[in-house]
Amino acid sequence: MSEFSSLELPEVYDLLASYTANYTKLLPSNYWPSPEFLYNREIIERLQKEIERRTHKDKIEPEGSVEPPTP
């Protein structure tokens, strides 16, 4: 289970936007990645995976939702 699984999807998107904004501010100022830069990148990747996981989960139909074929 992800550390972001307790958040609603809009909250995950908001966090992703916030970390992405901070990450892009750090891009031009660092020739060598700082710990803050690397931390932001790691969190962004985790947030993206959480969004992808939820997106794929929503596309999968729950068991029993498909009607059996009629004879």
N, C-alpha and C positions, 0 to 999 in steps of 0.2 A: 504494500500500500504506500502511496506517495505521501510526502509530507504536506502536499497541497490538497489532498483528497477531501479534507473537511471544509474546504472553501467552495463557494458557489462558482460556477463557470465565469460569470462576469467579474468576480473578484480575481480569478486567475488571470483573465485578460488584462485587468487593471495593473496587477503586479508585473506582468510581462511588459506592458507599456512603460511602467516606471523604471524597471531595470534596463530596458532597451534604451531609454532616454539617457540614463546615467552612463551606460556603456558607450554610447556614441559620443558623449562629451569627453570620455577618457581616450577615445581613439586617437585624435590628432596630437595629444599632449604626451604620449608615451611611445618612445622607440622600443623600449623593452617592457614587456607586460608587467604591470605592477600587481601586487596581491589583490588590490581592489578590482582591477580590470579582470583578472582571472576569476575572481569570485562572482562578479556580475555575469561573465560569460557562462559559468557553471550554472548559476540560478536560471538564466535565460534558457539554457538547454533543458533543464529539469521542468520548467514551466511549459515549454514547447511539447515535451513528452507527455505531460499531464493532459494538455489540450488534445493531443493526438489520441491518447488512450481513451479519453471521453468521447471523442468524435467517432472512433471506431466502435466503441461500446454502444453508442446510440444507433449505429447502422445495423447491428446484429439483432435479429429478431429473437425475442424470448421464446423458450421452448413452449410448444403447444399453441403458438399463435398461427401456425400454418394449418389450414384445413386439409384433411386427407382428400385425395382424389376421389371423385364419385365413380362408382362402377358403371 
